[in-house]
């Protein structure tokens, strides 16, 4: 923790928190990163961090519960996108991807 507080230098950070994740430490990590920002601003006052925490529906495994893209595409064609995502339990993984893409677009990366 002390090393992260002193050495974390990323200008933009996105923390994704899942509302049903009992292992989540997003709030603690966000606090640690805000402390790192304070340390950095003492050294370089013009530097600003953009730390965002977003809460998504899902549990600890939400970001990895997705079928291979070719399977998902075929099932979405047959069942419809929303039905396929719900039945195959990857709606939360899809929401994670959308959130990441939005964050990247916001930063023009």
DOGUTI-93819 format. One record per residue: residue in three letters; x, y, z of N, C-alpha, C in turn. Coordinates in nm, 4 decimals, padded with zeros to 6 digits. Each point is the difference from the previous one (the first is absolute). Layout:
# DOGUTI-93819
<rec residu="ALA" n_east="X" n_north="Y" n_up="Z" ca_east="X" ca_north="Y" ca_up="Z" c_east="X" c_north="Y" c_up="Z"/>
...
***
This chain:
# DOGUTI-93819
<rec residu="UNK" n_east="00.0818" n_north="-00.1200" n_up="00.0000" ca_east="-00.0818" ca_north="00.1200" ca_up="00.0000" c_east="00.0859" c_north="00.1261" c_up="00.0000"/>
<rec residu="UNK" n_east="00.1020" n_north="00.0010" n_up="00.0815" ca_east="00.0853" ca_north="00.1189" ca_up="00.0068" c_east="00.0699" c_north="00.0237" c_up="-00.1329"/>
<rec residu="UNK" n_east="00.0463" n_north="-00.1063" n_up="-00.0649" ca_east="00.0671" ca_north="00.0143" ca_up="-00.1295" c_east="-00.0971" c_north="00.0521" c_up="-00.1049"/>
<rec residu="UNK" n_east="-00.1217" n_north="-00.0516" n_up="-00.0009" ca_east="-00.1001" ca_north="00.0467" ca_up="-00.0963" c_east="-00.0329" c_north="00.1471" c_up="00.0249"/>
<rec residu="UNK" n_east="-00.0102" n_north="00.0373" n_up="00.1248" ca_east="-00.0318" ca_north="00.1390" ca_up="00.0347" c_east="00.1091" c_north="00.0940" c_up="-00.0517"/>
<rec residu="UNK" n_east="00.1249" n_north="-00.0458" n_up="00.0076" ca_east="00.1121" ca_north="00.0837" ca_up="-00.0437" c_east="00.0264" c_north="-00.0094" c_up="-00.1497"/>
<rec residu="UNK" n_east="-00.0273" n_north="-00.1155" n_up="-00.0610" ca_east="00.0472" ca_north="-00.0232" ca_up="-00.1362" c_east="-00.1079" c_north="-00.0047" c_up="-00.1083"/>
<rec residu="UNK" n_east="-00.1256" n_north="-00.0036" n_up="00.0337" ca_east="-00.1042" ca_north="-00.0101" ca_up="-00.1031" c_east="-00.0069" c_north="00.1289" c_up="-00.0791"/>
<rec residu="UNK" n_east="00.0109" n_north="-00.0100" n_up="-00.1326" ca_east="00.0084" ca_north="00.1210" ca_up="-00.0820" c_east="-00.0948" c_north="00.0016" c_up="-00.1194"/>
<rec residu="UNK" n_east="-00.0870" n_north="-00.0963" n_up="-00.0132" ca_east="-00.0919" ca_north="00.0000" ca_up="-00.1149" c_east="-00.0891" c_north="00.1232" c_up="00.0062"/>
<rec residu="UNK" n_east="-00.0144" n_north="00.0670" n_up="-00.1113" ca_east="-00.0816" ca_north="00.1213" ca_up="-00.0030" c_east="-00.1492" c_north="-00.0304" c_up="-00.0031"/>
<rec residu="UNK" n_east="-00.0371" n_north="-00.1138" n_up="-00.0584" ca_east="-00.1407" ca_north="-00.0400" ca_up="-00.0069" c_east="-00.0116" c_north="-00.1427" c_up="00.0508"/>
<rec residu="UNK" n_east="-00.0985" n_north="-00.0205" n_up="00.0852" ca_east="-00.0238" ca_north="-00.1330" ca_up="00.0554" c_east="-00.1495" c_north="-00.0240" c_up="00.0083"/>
<rec residu="UNK" n_east="-00.0406" n_north="-00.1170" n_up="-00.0447" ca_east="-00.1395" ca_north="-00.0411" ca_up="00.0118" c_east="-00.0063" c_north="-00.1212" c_up="00.0908"/>
<rec residu="UNK" n_east="-00.0767" n_north="00.0112" n_up="00.1061" ca_east="-00.0259" ca_north="-00.1123" ca_up="00.0894" c_east="-00.1412" c_north="-00.0493" c_up="-00.0261"/>
<rec residu="UNK" n_east="-00.0133" n_north="-00.1277" n_up="-00.0287" ca_east="-00.1319" ca_north="-00.0582" ca_up="-00.0212" c_east="-00.0357" c_north="-00.0826" c_up="00.1222"/>
<rec residu="UNK" n_east="-00.1100" n_north="00.0338" n_up="00.0600" ca_east="-00.0487" ca_north="-00.0679" ca_up="00.1192" c_east="-00.1299" c_north="-00.0712" c_up="-00.0373"/>
<rec residu="UNK" n_east="-00.0160" n_north="-00.1228" n_up="00.0472" ca_east="-00.1219" ca_north="-00.0770" ca_up="-00.0273" c_east="-00.0842" c_north="-00.0062" c_up="00.1261"/>
<rec residu="UNK" n_east="-00.1280" n_north="00.0271" n_up="-00.0147" ca_east="-00.0881" ca_north="00.0167" ca_up="00.1156" c_east="-00.0211" c_north="-00.1264" c_up="00.0831"/>
<rec residu="UNK" n_east="00.0299" n_north="-00.1172" n_up="-00.0554" ca_east="-00.0171" ca_north="-00.1252" ca_up="00.0752" c_east="00.1328" c_north="-00.0720" c_up="00.0209"/>
<rec residu="UNK" n_east="00.1075" n_north="00.0749" n_up="00.0128" ca_east="00.1334" ca_north="-00.0588" ca_up="00.0154" c_east="00.0470" c_north="00.0108" c_up="00.1448"/>
<rec residu="UNK" n_east="-00.0024" n_north="-00.1106" n_up="00.0742" ca_east="00.0418" ca_north="00.0051" ca_up="00.1394" c_east="00.1512" c_north="00.0182" c_up="00.0169"/>
<rec residu="UNK" n_east="00.0761" n_north="-00.0178" n_up="-00.1070" ca_east="00.1455" ca_north="00.0137" ca_up="00.0077" c_east="00.0489" c_north="00.1384" c_up="-00.0425"/>
<rec residu="UNK" n_east="-00.0907" n_north="00.0845" n_up="-00.0405" ca_east="00.0350" ca_north="00.1297" ca_up="-00.0569" c_east="00.0738" c_north="00.0896" c_up="00.0991"/>
<rec residu="UNK" n_east="00.1028" n_north="00.0672" n_up="-00.0507" ca_east="00.0768" ca_north="00.0957" ca_up="00.0794" c_east="00.0109" c_north="00.1348" c_up="-00.0715"/>
<rec residu="UNK" n_east="-00.0942" n_north="00.0269" n_up="-00.0894" ca_east="00.0063" ca_north="00.1218" ca_up="-00.0814" c_east="00.0044" c_north="00.1275" c_up="00.0831"/>
<rec residu="UNK" n_east="-00.0808" n_north="00.0076" n_up="00.1035" ca_east="-00.0017" ca_north="00.1221" ca_up="00.0821" c_east="00.1339" c_north="00.0222" c_up="00.0675"/>
<rec residu="UNK" n_east="00.0606" n_north="-00.1070" n_up="00.0507" ca_east="00.1308" ca_north="00.0120" ca_up="00.0650" c_east="00.1071" c_north="00.0396" c_up="-00.1002"/>
<rec residu="UNK" n_east="-00.0066" n_north="-00.0584" n_up="-00.1200" ca_east="00.0973" ca_north="00.0333" ca_up="-00.1040" c_east="-00.0170" c_north="00.1457" c_up="-00.0428"/>
<rec residu="UNK" n_east="-00.1242" n_north="00.0427" n_up="-00.0147" ca_east="-00.0242" ca_north="00.1393" ca_up="-00.0374" c_east="00.0584" c_north="00.0947" c_up="00.1051"/>
<rec residu="UNK" n_east="-00.0185" n_north="-00.0303" n_up="00.1262" ca_east="00.0555" ca_north="00.0829" ca_up="00.1072" c_east="00.1526" c_north="00.0047" c_up="-00.0089"/>
<rec residu="UNK" n_east="00.0611" n_north="-00.1142" n_up="-00.0241" ca_east="00.1453" ca_north="-00.0071" ca_up="-00.0132" c_east="00.0481" c_north="00.0843" c_up="-00.1187"/>
<rec residu="UNK" n_east="-00.0703" n_north="-00.0083" n_up="-00.1122" ca_east="00.0386" ca_north="00.0772" ca_up="-00.1179" c_east="-00.0189" c_north="00.1492" c_up="00.0220"/>
<rec residu="UNK" n_east="-00.1009" n_north="00.0377" n_up="00.0743" ca_east="-00.0203" ca_north="00.1424" ca_up="00.0313" c_east="00.1144" c_north="00.0513" c_up="00.0898"/>
<rec residu="UNK" n_east="00.0483" n_north="-00.0860" n_up="00.0897" ca_east="00.1158" ca_north="00.0373" ca_up="00.0815" c_east="00.1236" c_north="00.0161" c_up="-00.0880"/>
<rec residu="UNK" n_east="00.0154" n_north="-00.0894" n_up="-00.0995" ca_east="00.1127" ca_north="00.0097" ca_up="-00.0934" c_east="-00.0072" c_north="00.1308" c_up="-00.0782"/>
<rec residu="UNK" n_east="-00.1217" n_north="00.0403" n_up="-00.0360" ca_east="-00.0177" ca_north="00.1262" ca_up="-00.0714" c_east="00.0441" c_north="00.1166" c_up="00.0885"/>
<rec residu="UNK" n_east="-00.0353" n_north="-00.0045" n_up="00.1265" ca_east="00.0391" ca_north="00.1062" ca_up="00.0933" c_east="00.1521" c_north="00.0085" c_up="00.0110"/>
<rec residu="UNK" n_east="00.0654" n_north="-00.1159" n_up="00.0097" ca_east="00.1469" ca_north="-00.0031" ca_up="00.0082" c_east="00.0604" c_north="00.0593" c_up="-00.1276"/>
<rec residu="UNK" n_east="-00.0539" n_north="-00.0399" n_up="-00.1151" ca_east="00.0518" ca_north="00.0493" ca_up="-00.1276" c_east="-00.0204" c_north="00.1512" c_up="-00.0136"/>
<rec residu="UNK" n_east="-00.1146" n_north="00.0504" n_up="00.0445" ca_east="-00.0281" ca_north="00.1440" ca_up="-00.0129" c_east="00.0932" c_north="00.0826" c_up="00.0890"/>
<rec residu="UNK" n_east="00.0489" n_north="-00.0582" n_up="00.1092" ca_east="00.0969" ca_north="00.0721" ca_up="00.0828" c_east="00.1307" c_north="00.0155" c_up="-00.0763"/>
<rec residu="UNK" n_east="00.0354" n_north="-00.1013" n_up="-00.0805" ca_east="00.1239" ca_north="00.0053" ca_up="-00.0776" c_east="-00.0177" c_north="00.0819" c_up="-00.1277"/>
<rec residu="UNK" n_east="-00.1149" n_north="-00.0201" n_up="-00.0656" ca_east="-00.0286" ca_north="00.0666" ca_up="-00.1271" c_east="-00.1441" c_north="00.0508" c_up="00.0029"/>
<rec residu="UNK" n_east="-00.0200" n_north="00.1223" n_up="00.0435" ca_east="-00.1356" ca_north="00.0533" ca_up="00.0184" c_east="-00.0860" c_north="00.0050" c_up="-00.1268"/>
<rec residu="UNK" n_east="00.0608" n_north="00.0024" n_up="-00.1159" ca_east="-00.0761" ca_north="00.0087" ca_up="-00.1246" c_east="-00.0554" c_north="-00.1362" c_up="-00.0456"/>
<rec residu="UNK" n_east="00.0438" n_north="-00.1062" n_up="00.0621" ca_east="-00.0425" ca_north="-00.1350" ca_up="-00.0390" c_east="-00.1350" c_north="-00.0319" c_up="00.0642"/>
<rec residu="UNK" n_east="-00.0901" n_north="-00.0521" n_up="-00.0812" ca_east="-00.1315" ca_north="-00.0409" ca_up="00.0514" c_east="-00.0268" c_north="-00.1439" c_up="-00.0425"/>
<rec residu="UNK" n_east="-00.0580" n_north="-00.0749" n_up="00.0887" ca_east="-00.0401" ca_north="-00.1371" ca_up="-00.0292" c_east="-00.1497" c_north="-00.0007" c_up="-00.0290"/>
<rec residu="UNK" n_east="-00.0391" n_north="-00.0874" n_up="-00.0879" ca_east="-00.1418" ca_north="-00.0229" ca_up="-00.0273" c_east="-00.0304" c_north="-00.1420" c_up="00.0479"/>
<rec residu="UNK" n_east="-00.0559" n_north="-00.0104" n_up="00.1183" ca_east="-00.0323" ca_north="-00.1301" ca_up="00.0587" c_east="-00.1515" c_north="-00.0128" c_up="00.0021"/>
<rec residu="UNK" n_east="-00.0492" n_north="-00.1004" n_up="-00.0695" ca_east="-00.1441" ca_north="-00.0222" ca_up="-00.0054" c_east="-00.0311" c_north="-00.1404" c_up="00.0489"/>
<rec residu="UNK" n_east="-00.1046" n_north="-00.0094" n_up="00.0807" ca_east="-00.0489" ca_north="-00.1311" ca_up="00.0451" c_east="-00.1442" c_north="-00.0121" c_up="-00.0464"/>
<rec residu="UNK" n_east="-00.0264" n_north="-00.1067" n_up="-00.0723" ca_east="-00.1354" ca_north="-00.0235" ca_up="-00.0480" c_east="-00.0494" c_north="-00.1331" c_up="00.0533"/>
<rec residu="UNK" n_east="-00.1243" n_north="-00.0018" n_up="00.0411" ca_east="-00.0607" ca_north="-00.1207" ca_up="00.0566" c_east="-00.0897" c_north="-00.0630" c_up="-00.1059"/>
<rec residu="UNK" n_east="00.0271" n_north="-00.1269" n_up="-00.0269" ca_east="-00.0758" ca_north="-00.0748" ca_up="-00.0991" c_east="-00.0729" c_north="-00.1157" c_up="00.0666"/>
<rec residu="UNK" n_east="-00.1022" n_north="-00.0476" n_up="-00.0653" ca_east="-00.0723" ca_north="-00.1173" ca_up="00.0474" c_east="00.0885" c_north="-00.1224" c_up="-00.0199"/>
<rec residu="UNK" n_east="00.0023" n_north="-00.0870" n_up="00.0996" ca_east="00.0752" ca_north="-00.1238" ca_up="-00.0178" c_east="00.0826" c_north="-00.0370" c_up="00.1209"/>
<rec residu="UNK" n_east="00.0655" n_north="-00.1130" n_up="-00.0136" ca_east="00.0842" ca_north="-00.0524" ca_up="00.1059" c_east="00.1460" c_north="-00.0021" c_up="-00.0415"/>
<rec residu="UNK" n_east="00.0807" n_north="-00.0674" n_up="00.0798" ca_east="00.1443" ca_north="-00.0010" ca_up="-00.0169" c_east="00.0430" c_north="-00.0507" c_up="-00.1381"/>
<rec residu="UNK" n_east="-00.0697" n_north="-00.0985" n_up="-00.0537" ca_east="00.0387" ca_north="-00.0600" ca_up="-00.1280" c_east="-00.0664" c_north="00.0669" c_up="-00.1203"/>
<rec residu="UNK" n_east="-00.0781" n_north="00.1018" n_up="00.0207" ca_east="-00.0759" ca_north="00.0637" ca_up="-00.1088" c_east="00.0834" c_north="00.0322" c_up="-00.1242"/>
<rec residu="UNK" n_east="00.1209" n_north="00.0530" n_up="00.0159" ca_east="00.0727" ca_north="00.0387" ca_up="-00.1209" c_east="00.0496" c_north="-00.1177" c_up="-00.0846"/>
<rec residu="UNK" n_east="-00.0013" n_north="-00.1197" n_up="00.0537" ca_east="00.0540" ca_north="-00.1142" ca_up="-00.0751" c_east="-00.1064" c_north="-00.1011" c_up="-00.0423"/>
<rec residu="UNK" n_east="-00.1252" n_north="00.0257" n_up="00.0297" ca_east="-00.1063" ca_north="-00.0944" ca_up="-00.0329" c_east="-00.0606" c_north="00.0306" c_up="-00.1370"/>
<rec residu="UNK" n_east="00.0759" n_north="-00.0238" n_up="-00.1022" ca_east="-00.0497" ca_north="00.0228" ca_up="-00.1354" c_east="00.0419" c_north="-00.1162" c_up="-00.0885"/>
<rec residu="UNK" n_east="-00.0885" n_north="-00.0405" n_up="-00.0887" ca_east="00.0364" ca_north="-00.1067" ca_up="-00.0936" c_east="00.0942" c_north="00.0554" c_up="-00.1071"/>
<rec residu="UNK" n_east="00.0619" n_north="-00.0887" n_up="-00.0772" ca_east="00.0815" ca_north="00.0491" ca_up="-00.1127" c_east="-00.0848" c_north="00.0875" c_up="-00.0922"/>
<rec residu="UNK" n_east="00.0613" n_north="00.0983" n_up="-00.0604" ca_east="-00.0734" ca_north="00.0959" ca_up="-00.0822" c_east="-00.0795" c_north="-00.0650" c_up="-00.1130"/>
<rec residu="UNK" n_east="00.0561" n_north="-00.1028" n_up="-00.0639" ca_east="-00.0732" ca_north="-00.0621" ca_up="-00.1109" c_east="-00.1270" c_north="-00.0679" c_up="00.0488"/>
<rec residu="UNK" n_east="00.0058" n_north="-00.0621" n_up="00.1179" ca_east="-00.1191" ca_north="-00.0627" ca_up="00.0582" c_east="-00.1018" c_north="00.1066" c_up="00.0385"/>
<rec residu="UNK" n_east="00.0466" n_north="00.1050" n_up="00.0650" ca_east="-00.0900" ca_north="00.1081" ca_up="00.0408" c_east="-00.0680" c_north="00.0632" c_up="-00.1210"/>
<rec residu="UNK" n_east="00.0765" n_north="00.0252" n_up="-00.1048" ca_east="-00.0581" ca_north="00.0612" ca_up="-00.1202" c_east="-00.1093" c_north="-00.0878" c_up="-00.0597"/>
<rec residu="UNK" n_east="00.0258" n_north="-00.1301" n_up="-00.0091" ca_east="-00.0995" ca_north="-00.0913" ca_up="-00.0576" c_east="-00.1265" c_north="-00.0045" c_up="00.0849"/>
<rec residu="UNK" n_east="00.0183" n_north="-00.0098" n_up="00.1308" ca_east="-00.1163" ca_north="-00.0051" ca_up="00.0877" c_east="-00.0768" c_north="00.1318" c_up="00.0021"/>
<rec residu="UNK" n_east="00.0690" n_north="00.1095" n_up="-00.0102" ca_east="-00.0681" ca_north="00.1292" ca_up="-00.0064" c_east="-00.0814" c_north="00.0120" c_up="-00.1289"/>
<rec residu="UNK" n_east="00.0531" n_north="-00.0573" n_up="-00.1072" ca_east="-00.0760" ca_north="-00.0007" ca_up="-00.1263" c_east="-00.1278" c_north="-00.0817" c_up="00.0125"/>
<rec residu="UNK" n_east="00.0079" n_north="-00.1118" n_up="00.0717" ca_east="-00.1146" ca_north="-00.0893" ca_up="00.0134" c_east="-00.0984" c_north="00.0494" c_up="00.1066"/>
<rec residu="UNK" n_east="00.0519" n_north="00.0353" n_up="00.1168" ca_east="-00.0851" ca_north="00.0340" ca_up="00.1149" c_east="-00.0281" c_north="00.1495" c_up="00.0146"/>
<rec residu="UNK" n_east="00.0826" n_north="00.0804" n_up="-00.0612" ca_east="-00.0043" ca_north="00.1432" ca_up="00.0260" c_east="00.1056" c_north="00.0325" c_up="00.1043"/>
<rec residu="UNK" n_east="00.0581" n_north="00.1167" n_up="-00.0103" ca_east="00.1135" ca_north="00.0355" ca_up="00.0862" c_east="-00.0331" c_north="-00.0053" c_up="00.1486"/>
<rec residu="UNK" n_east="-00.1081" n_north="00.0642" n_up="00.0405" ca_east="-00.0320" ca_north="00.0066" ca_up="00.1432" c_east="-00.0307" c_north="-00.1379" c_up="00.0577"/>
<rec residu="UNK" n_east="-00.0761" n_north="-00.0795" n_up="-00.0717" ca_east="-00.0363" ca_north="-00.1342" ca_up="00.0479" c_east="00.1239" c_north="-00.0879" c_up="00.0106"/>
<rec residu="UNK" n_east="00.0869" n_north="00.0044" n_up="-00.1002" ca_east="00.1221" ca_north="-00.0814" ca_up="00.0026" c_east="00.0875" c_north="00.0384" c_up="00.1187"/>
<rec residu="UNK" n_east="00.0149" n_north="00.1297" n_up="00.0240" ca_east="00.0846" ca_north="00.0462" ca_up="00.1116" c_east="-00.0560" c_north="-00.0449" c_up="00.1336"/>
<rec residu="UNK" n_east="-00.1297" n_north="00.0050" n_up="00.0156" ca_east="-00.0615" ca_north="-00.0418" ca_up="00.1264" c_east="00.0067" c_north="-00.1509" c_up="00.0186"/>
<rec residu="UNK" n_east="-00.0333" n_north="-00.0751" n_up="-00.1028" ca_east="-00.0016" ca_north="-00.1465" ca_up="00.0115" c_east="00.1390" c_north="-00.0594" c_up="00.0156"/>
<rec residu="UNK" n_east="00.0980" n_north="00.0591" n_up="-00.0658" ca_east="00.1372" ca_north="-00.0500" ca_up="00.0101" c_east="00.0784" c_north="00.0691" c_up="00.1111"/>
<rec residu="UNK" n_east="-00.0661" n_north="00.0871" n_up="00.0723" ca_east="00.0568" ca_north="00.0660" ca_up="00.1183" c_east="00.1232" c_north="00.0856" c_up="-00.0297"/>
<rec residu="UNK" n_east="-00.0007" n_north="00.0653" n_up="-00.1159" ca_east="00.1120" ca_north="00.0892" ca_up="-00.0267" c_east="-00.0416" c_north="00.1457" c_up="-00.0184"/>
<rec residu="UNK" n_east="-00.1175" n_north="00.0343" n_up="00.0457" ca_east="-00.0443" ca_north="00.1401" ca_up="-00.0067" c_east="00.0939" c_north="00.0888" c_up="00.0816"/>
<rec residu="UNK" n_east="00.0471" n_north="-00.0505" n_up="00.1128" ca_east="00.0891" ca_north="00.0793" ca_up="00.0857" c_east="00.1377" c_north="00.0178" c_up="-00.0628"/>
<rec residu="UNK" n_east="00.0487" n_north="-00.1043" n_up="-00.0677" ca_east="00.1278" ca_north="00.0125" ca_up="-00.0707" c_east="-00.0135" c_north="00.1018" c_up="-00.1129"/>
<rec residu="UNK" n_east="-00.1120" n_north="-00.0041" n_up="-00.0699" ca_east="-00.0262" ca_north="00.0952" ca_up="-00.1078" c_east="-00.0070" c_north="00.1431" c_up="00.0547"/>
<rec residu="UNK" n_east="-00.0645" n_north="00.0183" n_up="00.1142" ca_east="-00.0075" ca_north="00.1329" ca_up="00.0627" c_east="00.1393" c_north="00.0489" c_up="00.0404"/>
<rec residu="UNK" n_east="00.0857" n_north="-00.0931" n_up="00.0428" ca_east="00.1374" ca_north="00.0355" ca_up="00.0364" c_east="00.0747" c_north="00.0532" c_up="-00.1219"/>
<rec residu="UNK" n_east="-00.0135" n_north="-00.0704" n_up="-00.1118" ca_east="00.0666" ca_north="00.0434" ca_up="-00.1235" c_east="-00.0504" c_north="00.1376" c_up="-00.0415"/>
<rec residu="UNK" n_east="-00.1307" n_north="00.0206" n_up="00.0047" ca_east="-00.0566" ca_north="00.1300" ca_up="-00.0378" c_east="00.0528" c_north="00.1119" c_up="00.0902"/>
<rec residu="UNK" n_east="00.0111" n_north="-00.0288" n_up="00.1294" ca_east="00.0503" ca_north="00.1004" ca_up="00.0948" c_east="00.1453" c_north="00.0344" c_up="-00.0306"/>
<rec residu="UNK" n_east="00.0803" n_north="-00.1016" n_up="-00.0285" ca_east="00.1411" ca_north="00.0236" ca_up="-00.0339" c_east="00.0138" c_north="00.0806" c_up="-00.1289"/>
<rec residu="UNK" n_east="-00.0794" n_north="-00.0348" n_up="-00.1007" ca_east="00.0062" ca_north="00.0732" ca_up="-00.1262" c_east="-00.0408" c_north="00.1462" c_up="00.0177"/>
<rec residu="UNK" n_east="-00.1020" n_north="00.0229" n_up="00.0801" ca_east="-00.0429" ca_north="00.1377" ca_up="00.0267" c_east="00.1107" c_north="00.0773" c_up="00.0690"/>
<rec residu="UNK" n_east="00.0640" n_north="-00.0605" n_up="00.0988" ca_east="00.1093" ca_north="00.0649" ca_up="00.0731" c_east="00.1166" c_north="00.0306" c_up="-00.0929"/>
<rec residu="UNK" n_east="00.0327" n_north="-00.0935" n_up="-00.0879" ca_east="00.1089" ca_north="00.0233" ca_up="-00.0953" c_east="-00.0375" c_north="00.1127" c_up="-00.0962"/>
<rec residu="UNK" n_east="-00.1236" n_north="00.0014" n_up="-00.0462" ca_east="-00.0449" ca_north="00.1081" ca_up="-00.0894" c_east="00.0086" c_north="00.1354" c_up="00.0693"/>
<rec residu="UNK" n_east="-00.0379" n_north="00.0049" n_up="00.1258" ca_east="00.0050" ca_north="00.1257" ca_up="00.0758" c_east="00.1436" c_north="00.0537" c_up="00.0079"/>
<rec residu="UNK" n_east="00.0954" n_north="-00.0917" n_up="00.0079" ca_east="00.1401" ca_north="00.0406" ca_up="00.0101" c_east="00.0683" c_north="00.0128" c_up="-00.1346"/>
<rec residu="UNK" n_east="-00.0751" n_north="-00.0253" n_up="-00.1059" ca_east="00.0522" ca_north="00.0065" ca_up="-00.1366" c_east="00.1217" c_north="-00.0893" c_up="-00.0176"/>
<rec residu="UNK" n_east="-00.0093" n_north="-00.1201" n_up="00.0563" ca_east="00.1117" ca_north="-00.0959" ca_up="-00.0112" c_east="-00.0251" c_north="-00.1001" c_up="-00.1090"/>
***
